[in-house]
Amino acid sequence: MNKKEARIAILDLQEKHCTGCDYRCSRDVAHCWTECATGIRINELGVLLGGRIGTDQKKTRTVNEWNAFCKKAVTMSDKGMTYVGIAKKLGVTTANLHTQMKKRGLK
């Protein structure tokens, strides 16, 4: 199935099922991704288009994790690494690293 066919299939599924669904305006979208057969199919088609699986939640980092990252970043920076390189090595974005360093008064 190509991307055009996937988009059409998503629209067809939404027209047939989602317009009359009780959960349509609900903020609990996890219901659609986990319990509704149509929602699961739409999510699979969305992944085909380049999206991510709806049930995969991004893990928010704790304060302690960011404290450890910032300590490592200061050490790496003292050794001459750039913040872009540090962020890649730690697996975070440069913007998030900069924001967290700034919160702690380290940059």
C-alpha positions in Angstrom: 0.0 0.0 0.0 1.4 3.4 -1.0 1.0 6.6 1.0 -1.9 7.9 -1.1 -3.8 4.7 -0.6 -3.1 4.8 3.2 -4.4 8.3 3.5 -7.6 7.4 1.6 -8.0 4.3 3.8 -7.7 6.4 7.0 -10.3 8.9 5.7 -12.7 6.1 4.8 -12.3 4.5 8.2 -12.9 7.8 10.0 -16.0 8.5 7.9 -17.5 5.0 8.5 -16.7 4.6 12.1 -15.4 7.7 13.9 -18.2 10.1 13.0 -20.7 8.2 15.2 -18.3 7.1 17.9 -19.0 8.0 21.5 -15.2 8.5 22.1 -14.9 10.9 19.1 -14.6 14.1 21.3 -13.1 12.3 24.3 -9.7 13.3 25.5 -8.9 9.7 26.2 -7.3 8.8 22.8 -5.7 5.8 24.4 -9.1 4.1 24.1 -8.9 4.4 20.3 -5.3 3.2 20.1 -5.8 0.2 22.4 -9.4 -1.0 22.5 -11.0 0.1 19.2 -10.3 -2.1 16.2 -10.7 0.8 13.8 -8.5 3.1 15.9 -5.8 0.4 15.9 -6.0 0.1 12.1 -5.8 3.9 11.7 -2.8 4.0 13.9 -1.1 1.2 11.9 -1.8 3.2 8.7 -0.4 6.3 10.4 2.8 4.4 11.2 3.0 3.5 7.5 2.9 7.2 6.7 5.8 7.9 9.0 4.1 8.5 12.4 4.8 6.8 15.6 2.8 4.1 17.4 0.2 5.9 19.5 0.7 3.7 22.6 4.4 4.5 22.7 4.7 7.4 25.2 7.8 9.4 25.5 9.5 9.0 28.8 9.8 12.2 30.7 13.1 12.6 32.4 13.2 13.1 36.2 15.1 15.9 37.9 17.7 13.5 39.1 18.3 12.2 35.6 18.7 15.8 34.3 21.1 16.6 37.2 23.3 13.6 36.2 23.2 14.7 32.5 24.2 18.2 33.5 27.1 17.0 35.6 28.3 14.9 32.7 27.8 17.8 30.3 29.9 20.1 32.5 32.7 17.5 32.7 32.6 16.9 28.9 32.6 20.6 28.2 35.6 21.1 30.4 37.4 18.5 28.3 36.7 20.5 25.2 33.6 18.9 23.7 30.9 21.1 22.0 27.4 21.1 23.4 26.1 19.6 20.1 28.5 16.6 20.6 27.6 16.3 24.3 23.9 16.3 23.5 24.4 13.6 20.8 26.4 11.5 23.3 23.8 11.8 26.0 20.9 11.2 23.6 19.1 14.5 24.2 18.5 17.5 22.0 20.9 20.5 22.2 17.9 22.8 23.1 16.8 20.6 26.0 20.4 20.3 27.3 20.8 24.1 27.1 17.5 24.7 28.9 18.3 22.3 31.7 21.9 23.7 32.1 20.4 27.2 32.3 17.9 26.1 34.9 20.8 24.9 37.1 22.9 28.0 36.4 25.6 25.9 34.7 25.8 27.7 31.4 
